[in-house]
């Protein structure tokens, strides 16, 4: 089995995080489905940015349209952050990185 559960790109019930524990090392059906979903979400977010730029240039855009745009941008950002978190959790960690939670403190005389 994989040592680290994978955060999936879709929420579970009530919007809570949904995880996959797999022994297929990313080659299983659900892992591939999650990879495809991430690609779709990122592509849709990129397309939404293009629509947002056009709408924001339109002087006739009303508050209702801008609120709708804001809601979609928030959703796209949430998707992108979930994908980033999931991918970050799956990055290999070296022994050096495990020893500290933050940047290495500067030694006296450095700088």
N, C-alpha and C positions, 0 to 999 in steps of 0.2 A: 504493500500500500504506500501511497504517497505520504510523506511526512507532514505536509502542510495542506490543510483544506483550502480549496480554491473558492474565493469569493466570486460568485456568478454575476453576470452583467444584468440580471433582473432581480427585482426585490421579491421576497417571499410574502406570505400573508401579512397584512397590516403594514406593508412597506419595510418590514424587517429584512436584514441581510440574509441571503440564501447562499449556502456553501455546498461544495461538492467534494466528497472524499472518494478518491479513485485509486485503483491499483494499476491503471493503464498508462500512467506517466504522460498524460495529455493526448493519448491516442484513442481514448474511448469515445463513444457516441456523444455523451453529454459534454465532454471537453471540446469536441469539434463543434458541436452546436453552440457552445458558449463563445468559441473563437469567432464563428460566423456572426453571431449576434453582436459581439463587440465591433466587428468590422462594419456592420450595418449601422450601429449607433454612431460610430465615429464619422462615417460617411454622411449620415443624416445631419449631424451637428455641423459639419463643414458646409453642407448645402444651406442650412439654416442661416449661417453667417452671411452668405451671399444674399439671401432674401432680406435679412435684417439691414444690410447696407443699402439695398434698394429702397426699402420702406422708410428708413430714416432720412433719405434724400428727398422723399416725397413730401412736399409742404402741405399736401391735402390729407395726409394720414391723420386719423382722429385718435382720441384717447382709447377707444375700444380696440382698435387695431394694434396700438402700441402695447396695451396690456396683454393682448393675446400673444404678441411677439415676445414680450418679457416672460410670460409663462413658458413658452416653448424653449426660449434660451435657458431658463432655469433648469428645465428638464434635461436639455442637452448637456449642460454643465454638470448636473448630478450624474448623468451617465458617464461622462468623461472622467469625473473624479472617482467613480466606482471602478472603472476600468484601470485607472492609474493605481489605485490602491491594490486591486487584485494582482496586477502585474508586478507591482513593487514587492508584495508579499512573497511572490514566487521567484524573485531574484536570488541567486546564490549569495550567501553572506560569508565573507572571509573571516578567519579567526581574529584578525586585527579589528574588524568592525564590530565584533561581538563584545569587545572589552570596554567600549564606551558608548554612551547614548548620544553624545554630542560631538562637537568639534574638539580636536585635541587642544588642550590649553597651551597657550604660548609659554615658553620658558623665559625666565628672567634674562634679559639681555637680548632677546629676539626682537626684531622689529626694526 
